[in-house]
Amino acid sequence: MEFIYNLVVILHFIGLASLVGGFIVQMKSADKGVNAAMFHGALTQLVTGFIMVGMVEGGAVDDELDMTKISVKLGITIVVTVLAFAGRKKTPPQVALWGVIGALSIANIFIAVLWS
């Protein structure tokens, strides 16, 4: 089960790369907005996050979770996913929406790494 958990972690990182990469690639663009990479990255992050927590809580993986940290990260991820979903069909420029999604995604990285 540890191998499957590690595969899900890799998928979680791929979702992160897609989400933040979709944000960064538009830095110099005048038509900033939600692109497919951001939307699919947010969904991947949400789904794989649920799977990882479920695997740990279900006892499939020997690990302990800080549920306060997980709750904060989940809240941010839900907001990012809803914003990405709302902005995916709108035409650019969506500078404010793009900026909020990027900032919250990067904040989630800081929380994941620095919250001990």
C-alpha positions in Angstrom: 0.0 0.0 0.0 3.0 2.3 0.6 3.8 2.1 -3.1 0.3 3.2 -4.1 0.4 6.0 -1.6 3.7 7.2 -3.1 2.2 7.1 -6.5 -0.7 9.3 -5.3 1.9 11.7 -3.8 3.6 11.9 -7.2 0.2 12.7 -8.8 -0.3 15.3 -6.1 3.0 17.0 -7.1 2.1 16.8 -10.8 -1.1 18.6 -10.0 0.9 21.2 -8.1 3.2 21.6 -11.0 0.3 22.0 -13.4 -1.5 24.6 -11.2 1.6 26.7 -10.4 3.1 26.2 -13.8 -0.1 27.4 -15.5 0.1 30.5 -13.3 3.8 31.2 -13.8 3.6 30.8 -17.6 1.3 33.8 -17.8 3.4 36.2 -15.8 4.4 38.3 -18.8 1.2 37.9 -20.7 -1.3 40.7 -21.0 -4.2 38.3 -21.2 -3.8 36.6 -17.8 -6.5 34.2 -16.9 -7.4 30.7 -15.8 -6.0 28.2 -18.3 -6.6 24.4 -18.6 -3.4 23.6 -16.7 -4.6 25.6 -13.7 -8.1 24.1 -13.7 -6.9 20.5 -14.0 -4.0 21.0 -11.6 -6.5 22.3 -9.0 -8.8 19.3 -9.5 -5.8 16.9 -9.3 -4.6 18.5 -6.1 -8.1 18.2 -4.5 -8.7 14.6 -5.5 -5.2 13.3 -4.6 -5.3 15.2 -1.3 -8.5 13.5 -0.4 -7.1 10.1 -1.4 -3.9 10.6 0.6 -5.8 11.7 3.8 -8.1 8.7 3.3 -5.3 6.3 3.0 -3.6 7.6 6.2 -6.8 7.7 8.2 -7.9 4.3 6.9 -4.6 2.8 8.2 -3.2 1.8 4.8 -0.2 4.0 5.5 1.6 4.3 8.8 1.7 8.1 9.2 0.1 10.8 11.4 -1.7 13.9 10.2 -2.0 17.3 11.6 -5.7 17.7 10.9 -5.6 21.5 11.5 -3.0 21.8 8.8 -4.9 19.5 6.5 -8.1 21.5 7.1 -6.5 24.8 6.3 -4.9 23.3 3.1 -8.3 21.8 2.1 -10.0 25.1 2.6 -7.5 26.9 0.4 -7.7 24.1 -2.2 -11.5 24.3 -2.4 -11.4 28.0 -2.9 -8.7 27.7 -5.6 -10.7 24.9 -7.3 -14.0 26.9 -7.2 -12.2 30.0 -8.6 -10.6 28.0 -11.4 -13.9 26.3 -12.2 -15.6 29.7 -12.3 -12.9 31.3 -14.5 -12.2 28.5 -16.9 -14.9 29.5 -19.4 -14.5 33.3 -19.1 -12.3 35.1 -21.6 -9.1 36.7 -20.5 -8.0 39.1 -19.1 -8.8 37.9 -15.6 -5.9 39.4 -13.8 -7.5 39.5 -10.4 -8.8 35.9 -10.6 -5.5 34.7 -12.0 -3.6 36.5 -9.2 -5.8 35.2 -6.4 -5.5 31.6 -7.6 -1.7 31.9 -8.0 -1.2 33.5 -4.6 -3.4 31.0 -2.8 -1.6 28.1 -4.5 1.8 29.4 -3.5 0.5 30.0 0.0 -0.6 26.4 0.2 2.9 25.4 -0.7 4.3 27.5 2.1 1.8 25.9 4.5 2.7 22.4 3.3 6.4 22.9 3.8 6.8 25.3 6.7 3.9 24.2 9.0 5.4 21.7 11.4 
